[in-house]
């Protein structure tokens, strides 16, 4: 690459050197250092936040409690109403039936002989 010299009557001439021949180092002002620091720090902080948020959610999933249920087997002629009356005679039978249906994920309130049903903990003895 060659040097270019341009001269104007009111200005001094200047020369341009190829980039590979430049011996000057890059000097950042205080403001430039702040901008570069922020440009590097923001992605790092964002990544750390995402990793931290994922760890918090993972910890929340680890704390699982186990509950054991009492089970009954439906006998011939039993209905959910009769079962509810037997396991919680003082409670509202309809509420007991609803709790049994939700707990056992029943599609209807019809039960079959031999079917095993979990009893909600609040109605267990």
Buried (B, 14 or more C-beta within 10 A) or exposed (E): EEEEEEEEEEEEEEEEEEEEEEEEEEEEEEEEEEEEEEEEEEEEEEEEEEEEEEEEEEEEEEEEEEEEEEEBEBEEEBEBEBBBBEBBEEBEBEEBBBBBBEBBEBEEEEBEEEBEBBBBEEBEE
